[in-house]
Amino acid sequence: MIDKQLAFELFTILLLLTLGTLVIMAGLPGWGLITVACLIGGSSIVMRTVQLSASSV
Amino acid sequence: MGLDIVAAFFLFGAVAQLLGAPIKMPKGLYQSLTLFLLIAIGLKGGIALSKYASLSLLWQSMAVVAFGAILPLIAFPILWKIGGLSRVDSASVAAHYGSVSVATFAVALAVLEANDVAYEPYFALFVALLEVPAIAVGLFLARGAGVGKDLKKLSHEMFLNQGVLLLIGSILIGWLGAGQTSKLMPFFGTLFHGVLALFLLEMGRQAASRIGLILKFGSFIASFAVLMPLIGAALGAALASVLGLSIGGTVLLATLGASASYIAVPAALANALPEANQSLSITASLSITFPFNVLVGIPLYMALLSL
């Protein structure tokens, strides 16, 4: 079964990365979007790792 | 465009908190700054309203109210069906994202004024109008037809909460007393940016102090709190285009669409929807959406819409 939350997070990260890249290519301030995408991706990985290790104990 | 000097105070307050050296402000001062900002925005809007009141403004106001009712209807299924939150929590968070943040609006105003971008000066009216419909829609989503039972109490919370009351009262005073504004505006006009900087210093501290709660609520809510502002901003910009607003007005409506309430809606829902997890909504709107809009969103909307 598809993990809807994970799919939503991946969609958000990809959208932010795409928008950020397009905005930078247009010479506008897009680094904020890319930074936020990285923060969400990082937090998603960390929180899932913590949950997995907690459930395996 | 670099970081706005007023918004930099938000970052300052957040960094100080994260470094374990919080810059604490007396609670009374924070409340006073909030009162000042609401009155200043309302007065300014009211003065403008005395010059621009027209039938087209009525049409624009109706469209803005509909916009405020649609946003929670978009947020709710994402939170409920995808996020797996309970119906009540989904409705509560959706109501927060359908309503607006006066502080975010104030930052957008400051950025527009710093960059000499013209905007429709009666926008304070839209801020007041956007505070209300999302609360009603959120309650309807949570309770369905059962919401009618507490209608009197709910109406009181919706229309007479301090934020809405101060905004509407100041708009009316500004509108009716437009000829005498020289008595008040040196205070409420000149000091606006300085007061906003102080207010943001405290907001930065409050937002950073809740970062631990984001870990508790999970990364889905963090994703939602970033994606929903982008959806709201896109719809706000589209509506502004339909209404024929100026570039500044488009930036402001995009910002209002992107912002989420953390003062008026929590106050209203604390009584009307006590079973909802208020901490979840406030953490998302204050610790993620507000900083996102101030540091990333508003400069981006400005740059994109000024193209």
Interface residues (C-beta under 8 A of the other chain):
Chain A: K4 Q5 A7 F8 E9 F11 T12 I13 L15 L16 L19 V23 A26 L28 P29 G30 G32 L33 T35 V36 L39 I40 S43 S44 M47 R48
Chain B: M1 I78 K81 I82 G83 G84 I214 L215 G218 S219 F220 A222 S223 F224 V226 L227 L230 F292 L295 V296 P299 L300 A303 L304 L307
